[in-house]
Amino acid sequence: MTWLSRQVWPSAQAAGEGRAPWPFYPRWVAACTAGEFVGIGTATGTALAANTWIGEPGSTPTRLAMLATFAVVGAIEGAALAFLQWLVLRSRLPRLRAGEWIAPTVAIAVAGWVVGMTPSLLIGPPEPPSSVAPSEPSLLAVLLLAALAGAAAGLCFGVAQWFVLRRHAERARQWIWIHVPAWALAMAAIFLGATLPTTEWPVWAIGVSGVGGGVFGGLLLGAVTGLVARQLTPWVDEHKWSLPTAHISTSSSMTRVPPFHSGR
């Protein structure tokens, strides 16, 4: 068992050692923080490497290759975040399978990176008149735009994961709405770390700032969404369970559990 897995899923180890397991909420926050550390850390390293080796992509094939590269970055971020979340969620929702939780999260993460990178790579800002000096948007404007983009992304993440979660947990609809403010705050933190560095900063400082923004964003994401995640409880109605037909042993008899029907 690695150090990371011990932080986000220490219950089994603690139980084996006779200790009380780490509470759900801090485990959830740790999982989201670690997931964004991996995801944004990968994005920061990729961006720095591309800037060093390629520079500003000039040709269309280079831009498309860069877009594909960051689609892979999105897959890594989504997979890391979803897998670590699943390690925590399974202690509360034991019938939640890794694949059904990771797949929609990866899909939204990839789509988000592609949509976010396309304007700058393939469209680009309009050229200002030669007599007008180009101006950079203020930090406040960048953070507000990032928060709006994050809110939209949060709605997408919330809906995609809710389609899975509703088959496992009661009152899962809250999962959608909590992701709007959570991702708005997280995206603002991520963009803060990416926007603060200037051209005078050394490469290592730019990397630290970018990764730090990702860690702060993951911390905010976990802290906000954890308010709903810690209240999730599995369906009491056996007909709502999503696993195939199974048998559960009770004190009196063997009870047949019917498969979940999405139409119910």
C-alpha positions in Angstrom: 0.0 0.0 0.0 1.5 3.3 -1.1 1.7 6.5 1.0 -0.9 8.1 -1.2 -3.4 5.3 -0.8 -2.9 5.3 2.9 -3.9 8.9 3.1 -7.1 8.6 1.0 -8.1 5.1 2.0 -6.7 4.3 5.4 -9.8 2.6 6.9 -8.8 -1.0 6.0 -5.2 -0.5 7.3 -6.5 1.2 10.5 -9.0 -1.5 11.1 -6.3 -4.1 10.8 -4.2 -2.3 13.3 -7.1 -1.9 15.7 -7.2 1.9 15.3 -10.2 4.1 14.5 -10.4 4.9 10.7 -9.7 8.4 9.5 -13.0 10.2 9.1 -14.7 10.4 5.7 -14.5 14.2 5.2 -10.7 14.7 5.5 -10.2 11.6 3.4 -12.3 13.1 0.7 -10.5 16.4 0.8 -7.2 14.6 0.6 -8.4 12.6 -2.4 -9.5 15.7 -4.3 -6.3 17.5 -3.4 -4.1 14.7 -4.5 -6.0 14.2 -7.7 -5.6 17.8 -8.7 -1.9 17.7 -7.7 -1.4 14.9 -10.2 -3.6 16.5 -12.9 -2.4 20.1 -12.7 1.1 18.9 -12.0 1.0 17.0 -15.3 -0.5 20.0 -17.1 2.1 22.4 -15.7 5.0 20.1 -16.6 3.6 19.6 -20.1 3.1 23.3 -20.7 6.7 24.1 -19.5 8.2 21.4 -21.6 6.2 22.5 -24.7 7.2 26.1 -24.2 10.9 25.1 -23.8 11.1 22.7 -26.7 8.5 24.0 -29.2 7.7 27.6 -28.2 4.6 29.2 -29.6 3.0 26.6 -32.0 2.9 28.2 -35.5 1.6 25.6 -37.9 -1.8 23.9 -37.8 -0.3 20.4 -37.4 1.7 21.6 -34.4 -1.4 23.2 -32.9 -3.5 20.1 -33.4 -0.7 18.0 -31.8 -0.7 20.4 -28.8 -4.5 20.1 -28.5 -4.2 16.3 -28.6 -1.5 16.4 -25.9 -3.6 18.4 -23.6 -6.5 16.0 -24.2 -4.3 13.3 -22.8 -3.5 15.7 -19.9 -7.2 15.9 -19.3 -7.5 12.2 -19.3 -4.8 11.9 -16.7 -6.3 14.6 -14.5 -9.8 13.0 -14.7 -8.5 9.5 -14.1 -6.4 10.5 -11.1 -9.2 12.6 -9.5 -11.9 10.0 -10.1 -9.8 7.0 -9.0 -8.9 8.7 -5.7 -12.5 9.8 -5.1 -13.7 6.3 -5.7 -11.2 4.9 -3.2 -13.0 7.1 -0.6 -16.6 6.7 -1.9 -16.5 2.9 -1.9 -16.3 2.9 1.9 -19.8 4.6 1.9 -21.1 3.1 -1.4 -19.6 -0.4 -1.6 -21.5 -1.2 -4.8 -19.9 1.7 -6.7 -17.5 0.3 -9.3 -14.3 2.1 -10.3 -15.0 2.0 -14.0 -18.5 3.5 -13.9 -17.2 6.4 -11.8 -13.9 7.0 -13.6 -15.3 6.9 -17.2 -17.6 9.9 -17.1 -15.2 12.0 -15.1 -12.4 11.3 -17.6 -14.8 12.2 -20.5 -15.7 15.6 -19.0 -12.1 16.4 -18.1 -10.9 15.6 -21.7 -13.8 17.7 -23.1 -13.0 20.5 -20.8 -9.4 20.7 -21.7 -10.2 20.5 -25.5 -12.8 23.2 -25.2 -10.6 25.4 -23.1 -7.5 25.1 -25.3 -9.2 25.4 -28.7 -9.7 29.2 -28.7 -6.1 30.0 -27.9 -4.6 27.3 -30.1 -6.8 27.3 -33.2 -8.6 30.6 -33.1 -6.4 33.1 -31.3 -7.3 36.6 -30.2 -7.9 39.3 -32.9 -4.8 41.3 -34.0 -4.9 44.8 -32.5 -4.2 47.8 -34.7 -0.5 48.5 -35.1 -1.0 51.9 -33.3 -2.6 50.2 -30.2 -0.3 48.5 -27.7 -1.7 45.0 -26.7 -3.0 44.9 -23.1 -3.3 42.1 -20.8 -6.5 41.5 -18.8 -6.3 42.3 -15.1 -5.9 39.5 -12.6 -9.4 40.1 -11.3 -10.9 39.7 -14.7 -8.9 36.5 -15.3 -10.1 35.0 -12.0 -13.8 36.0 -12.7 -13.7 34.4 -16.1 -12.0 31.3 -14.6 -14.7 31.1 -12.0 -17.4 31.3 -14.6 -15.7 28.6 -16.7 -15.3 26.5 -13.6 -19.0 26.8 -12.7 -19.9 25.6 -16.2 -17.4 22.7 -15.9 -18.7 21.9 -12.4 -22.2 21.6 -13.8 -21.0 19.2 -16.4 -19.0 17.1 -13.8 -22.0 17.1 -11.4 -24.5 15.9 -14.0 -22.1 13.3 -15.5 -21.3 11.8 -12.0 -24.9 12.2 -10.9 -26.1 9.7 -13.6 -23.9 7.1 -11.9 -24.4 8.2 -8.3 -28.2 8.2 -8.4 -28.1 4.4 -8.9 -26.2 4.0 -5.6 -27.1 6.8 -3.2 -30.2 8.5 -1.9 -30.7 12.3 -2.5 -28.0 12.3 -5.1 -29.4 15.3 -6.9 -27.5 17.6 -4.5 -24.3 16.3 -6.2 -25.0 18.4 -9.2 -25.5 21.8 -7.6 -22.6 21.5 -5.1 -20.2 21.1 -8.0 -21.0 24.5 -9.4 -19.5 26.6 -6.6 -16.9 24.0 -5.9 -15.4 24.1 -9.4 -15.8 27.8 -9.7 -13.5 28.2 -6.6 -11.2 25.4 -7.8 -10.8 26.9 -11.3 -10.1 30.4 -9.9 -7.4 28.9 -7.7 -5.9 27.0 -10.6 -5.8 30.1 -12.8 -4.3 32.1 -10.0 -1.4 29.8 -9.9 -1.0 29.9 -13.7 -1.4 33.6 -14.0 0.8 35.0 -11.2 4.2 34.1 -12.8 5.7 36.7 -15.2 8.4 36.2 -17.9 11.0 37.2 -15.3 10.3 34.2 -13.1 12.6 31.2 -13.3 11.1 28.0 -14.7 11.1 26.2 -11.3 9.1 29.1 -9.7 6.6 29.0 -12.5 6.2 25.2 -12.0 5.8 25.6 -8.2 3.1 28.3 -8.8 1.2 26.2 -11.2 1.3 23.1 -9.1 0.5 25.1 -6.0 -2.6 26.5 -7.7 -3.7 23.0 -8.6 -3.2 21.8 -5.0 -5.2 24.8 -3.7 -7.9 24.2 -6.2 -8.1 20.5 -5.3 -8.3 21.5 -1.6 -11.2 23.8 -2.3 -12.9 21.3 -4.5 -12.8 18.6 -1.8 -13.8 21.0 1.0 -16.9 22.1 -0.8 -18.1 18.8 -2.5 -17.3 17.0 0.7 -20.2 18.7 2.4 -22.5 16.6 0.2 -20.2 13.5 -0.2 -20.1 12.9 3.5 -24.0 12.8 3.6 -24.3 10.1 0.9 -26.1 7.0 2.0 -26.8 3.9 -0.1 -30.3 3.1 -1.3 -32.3 1.2 1.3 -34.6 -0.1 -1.4 -32.9 -3.1 -2.9 -34.6 -2.6 -6.3 -32.4 0.6 -6.7 -29.1 -1.3 -6.4 -27.1 -1.2 -9.6 -25.1 -4.5 -9.5 -26.3 -7.6 -11.3 -28.4 -10.1 -9.5 -26.6 -11.2 -6.3 -27.3 -12.9 -3.0 -27.0 -11.4 0.5 -26.7 -13.5 3.5 -29.0 -12.5 6.4 -29.4 -13.9 9.9 -32.5 -15.8 8.8 -32.2 -16.6 5.1 -30.6 -16.0 1.8 -32.3 -13.0 0.1 -32.3 -12.6 -3.6 -31.4 -9.1 -4.8 -32.9 -8.2 -8.1 -30.9 -6.3 -10.7 -31.2 -2.5 -11.0 -33.6 -1.3 -13.7 -32.8 2.3 -14.9 -36.4 2.9 -15.6 -37.4 2.7 -12.0 
